[in-house]
Amino acid sequence: MKCSFCSTEIEKGTGKMYVKMDGKIFYFCSSKCEKNQLKLKRNPVKTGWVAKKKKEKA
């Protein structure tokens, strides 16, 4: 499965799953991604370190 914020692959047995009251499920690879999406409400497209990771993969 992939991280809902930075879309990196999450290995089995690691990461966190967050379920909202409306039933949406989010998977996070780290607490950094969790905090950026849930608490700080940041857009991953505008976050510099996410864009760099995606360029390295391509």
Phi, psi and omega in degrees: 000161185246154177292136181289339182264303186257356177057034172271154179292137177253127179288153178299137178087001179234169176086182180229151174243130181239127180245123179279166181296333180276000176100357178288139181247131177240139175246135181233139180276334182210167178291336177298313179293319180299312181296318181296323182276314187275312185274312183272346178053048180272154177268123182298334180293326182271355180273125187297317184290334176288318179297322179294319179298318182292326178291323180295325180291324186286000000 
